[in-house]
Amino acid sequence: MVICQNTAVSIELPAERINLAYCLKMDIDFDKVNAQLKGATASEIVQWALDLKQRTISTTSFGTNAAVMLHLVSDIDTSVPTIWIDTGYNLRETYIVAERLIEKLSLNMHIYSPEMTSERRNALLGGIPTIEDEELHQQFTEQVKLEPFGRALDDLQPDVWLTGIRKEETAHRQTLDIVSMDNRGILKVAPIFYWSDEDVENYMEQFQLPTCKHYFDPTKVHDGRECGLHTAA
């Protein structure tokens, strides 16, 4: 591990993620920036992130109302890589909506899947483990979500991560803010962090964006639970 330290932030980062330019360009006063961005629109926050001129990614699950973030980012820059971890357990509706959004928004998709097929895993594990079986479910989550995401990060080497997380969704997210740094050394920017469910619904309606009525993430199982992407680092 290497210490990346400046007047704004001191954080231990993996050695392979460190370079001098990164430390200098990421000299960010998080308290000040978050206070300023709290009054900005979601589009302005996306633009702020892109103006950092760093390697930037966006992520999506293509779940319910995921089109909000996809539209916000692609409306400004369609070249931003969008990572989708296709676990192999999505519902048919999710795949149909995903294809519609990819075409409609001209998304620059980077799709990653587990190394093992869902059919083989189901045969070996007897189906999706319950969250009561904590150890087995964590193994399952690592295989279908975290390992593919790790490959995506290795390939794209992002400095900035545009994410659709919102404060009200989970206890962990209530500890974050619009801009935060995770232990991978990636600057997370959440343009809709303070949006309510009503804000999301209004945006979806305003731009007539397609969404799944039914969505299931086997790594989360239920609302209010993290899948691990934002807590694994």
Summary of the structure (lengths in Angstrom):
residues: 233
radius of gyration: 17.7
end to end distance: 13.4
largest distance: 52.8
contacts: 685
relative contact order: 0.18
helix: 39%
strand: 14%
